[in-house]
Amino acid sequence: MGMNGPIQLIAGLLILSLGCTSSSPTPQHIVPSTDSAPQAVDPALPVNDALDSAPNTKALSEPAHVGAPDVYLVVQRVAAVVDAIRRDMGRGSNFDKKLPRMSGASPGEVFYQAKVLYRKANRLAYERTHKFLRRSFNPPPVIKPRHVRRLVVQALARLNAVQAGAKTSVRAARFERDPNKTPTDVLLLTMRVNRQINSMLEQKFLPRDVYRQISLARSHTHKLLSRFPEVALPKLPNYEKEKRPTDVYRRLIRCHDLVGEVSKRYGVSTLSLHVGEVTDVSPGEVFDIASVVVSVLLRTSSSVPHKPSRTQPAALARYPGPKTPSDVYQHAGLLLAELKQLKKKLNVGTQ
């Protein structure tokens, strides 16, 4: 047998070791990607899907008629659970930090902000419990408050899984239904909660996440531009160094203003944003605003039949690679130029 026996033994041990390594769980600091083969979920989410054993949700049976006040009530519960987790983690609160003044939000815009809430809650749950749920909440053709509420309940269940292992209890509070609450109130509270969760994450939302949201916005813009086959897409703006998330935030607000003008031409109502002085925002907050832009463009492009054209949709990179705020600022500049082009075509051409 000579040396063949020991060599074969060593080779066998190496193969066994590699096999064990390949089946090991994802490292704790790496959040699994939600982009690969997401699990399809019926838009009309099962009412009790997240209510089977999660604490603080057993009393959340769905009302016969769901309106914005009912959704707001559940988001209040989410905010209370997030606050308990924050205190247990010893993190500061940014809940009262100023947000843009908003008005005229629709259930559609709230739905997509609720998707952001679930995504952040799911990431926090993975970091704290090592359990990650792959889900893709596809919007129904007509988004109603009940769809938003069911999505928020799903996010609450993920946060309850975190809070169950915490040493700090949820502060006692009596949440009563306020019939005067509107979709805008729900949107504002959801954005506050999203911002707070982002500050609690180990793996925070980064410029690359904002970059991909802008890619999604460009894709929907290209669908609208496809009705004008003669259009030539604008060139990438010049790269500007040392840009900050605040600069990207301001540029996305300009994009949102243009999206509002374009959407009105297609009969789609949009949220009004009134932004004062913007001095310090995080990439997570920029991500939230980018998600609002995407939600309006998606609803607008979905309402318009598309024509074949030479216009190529923006490439949606599963992982765009590391990005700086200057990269994102440049990418947002391209979106802005495309929206200006679309507005020009709508003003001088025929839909």
Secondary structure, 3 states (H helix, E strand, C coil): CCCHHHHHHHHHHHHHHHHHHHCCCCCCCCCCCCCCCCCEECCCCCCCCCCCCCCCCCCCCCCCCCCHHHHHHHHHHHHHHHHHHHHHHCCCCCCCCCCCEEECCCHHHHHHHHHHHHHHHHHHHHHHHCCCCCCEECCCCCCCHHHHHHHHHHHHHHHHHHHCCCCCCCCCCCCCCCCCCCHHHHHHHHHHHHHHHHHHCCCCCCHHHHHHHHHHHHHHHHHHHCCCCCCCCCCCCCCCCCCCHHHHHHHHHHHHHHHHHHHHHCCCCCCEEECCCCCCCCHHHHHHHHHHHHHHHHHHHHCCCCCCCCCCCCCCCCCCCCCCHHHHHHHHHHHHHHHHHHHHHHHHCCC
